[in-house]
Amino acid sequence: MSDPAALPPIDLNADLGEGFGRWHLTDDEALLSVVTSANVACGFHAGDPSTMRRVCALAAERGVVIGAQVSYRDLAGFGRRAMDLPPDELADEVTYQIGALEVFARAAGARVGYVKPHGALYNRCVDDVEQAAAVVAGVRAAGGRLPVLGLPGSQLHRAAAQAGLPVVGEAFADRAYTDRGTLVPRREAGAVVHDPDAVVKRAVGLARDRAVTSRDGTRITVAARSLCLHGDTPGAAELARRVRAELTAAGVPVRSFA
């Protein structure tokens, strides 16, 4: 095993603000005491203005970096349904979502620090060159050089790098991987890892060794700088606390990539 003193840092991100009106899916306050980056829903798959304002205020207060979690316009399907949008339209919708969150981030004394696609859009941009380019065009139109958080080796990262945007590789401790390093689709059996002990063990392995075992038993490298902790998982806050404690115990520095 590597010398703990030489271990690279890992960022902990979580999807937050995922509710709408009176319905709340994520324990934002508890998770913001653990994570270092917050992927805030921008209203297209979840979230509303009041929730966005509240989460941005809490994140700024606790020194957590605010990220725009952009999605297809699919509130009823939680952004997990495949959609076909013309590239120009998708780019505009990405820009719109970033801009909406930026207003609330600035009101809290912070700024949007990065962008991460959600759900079906995230998965689509792994292999779809056109949709990935549209997302990047939307990020660029929003201004600045916002880092793009996504799956290592994805078309999204290729498009972002070509556009001069920083890219940040992401890993998932609670999702099964294929042999090629992509996520097993949620519709397939075993796509989500539910055992908390297994999630914690995988998180430490991903952060310390930058590797994970695929669903079919192959050891694969995952070059990630950020580890996602899903906020909609039952007991997500307690699981996040366990993950952070075990990372610290393993000598892995935990801090944001931003």
PyMOL commands that set and color helices and strands:
alter all, ss='L'
color gray80, all
select helices_A, chain A and resi 4-6+28-31+49-62+87-107+119-127+129-141+155-162+196-209+236-249
alter helices_A, ss='H'
color red, helices_A
select strands_A, chain A and resi 11-16+19-20+23-24+37-41+65-70+112-117+148-150+167-172+211-213+219-221+226-228
alter strands_A, ss='S'
color yellow, strands_A
deselect
rebuild
show_as cartoon
